[in-house]
C-alpha cells in the first residue's frame, strides 16, 4: 500500500509583544501578567507566587514600571502583609486592558504574516540588532525643565514626578548633540552603588541630588544589602550599601531617610 505523502509543514512565525520607548523595553507580557495578578489578589506576595517569581523580583518589576511611567500603575494600600496590600490604579488597569487588546491584534498579525514566511532565511530578514540595555538599577523617564549652559559643562534639571527633580551634569558638547532643552523627554540612569543613604534628613553634603523618602524594603545579601526608598508618587530609588553600613545606620522599613548622589553620577539617554 503506498505511503501517504506528507504535506510540507509551514514555518510558524512566533513573537512576543513588548512596548518600547526608543530602543528600551517599557512594558512586556510578563510585567502585564504581574499587574493582572496584583489586580486579582490585591497582594504583591500572592501575585508573585501566582506568576512564579520571588517577592523581591515582583517589587523590582513594579518599581521599574512605576519609575518609567508618567503616573503610577501600582499603589500600596492600607492593611495586608508586608506593611500593606497592593492595588492597581485606574491608569494601571487601562494600561493592562490596552496591552491585552494590542496583544490580540499582534497575534492576528503574526498569523497573517506567517503565511508569507517560507523558510528560516525569510525570518532572518525580519531580525535587527541594536537594542540598548543598561545595568543601572534606577531608571526614570523624565522631562527636562531647566538647562544652564556652561563653557565646559551644562547643568540639566530633569523632572521625574511632580515633587522630584534630578540635577544632572553633562558636557556642553553632549547637551548640544542630544538637543537637551526644556520639554525634551529623557531617560535618567543612576547606579544603585552611587546612592548614599542617611537617616539624617538635613545632612550637609556636596551632592546636588538629595531625595527624601521612607525605607520601603530591605533585602540583605551575604555582603551588601539592597535598600529601596519610596520617594512618593509611585517613584522609588534603590541603594546598594554594605551590611555593616546598614547595621550602623539601623535602618528599618518605614524609617525616614535621605538618598543623595552627585549630579555627575546621573546618565541621560534620549527617549
Order of alpha helices (4+ residues) and beta strands (2+ residues): beta-beta-alpha-alpha-alpha-beta-beta-alpha-alpha-beta-beta-beta-alpha-beta-beta-beta-beta-beta-alpha-beta-beta
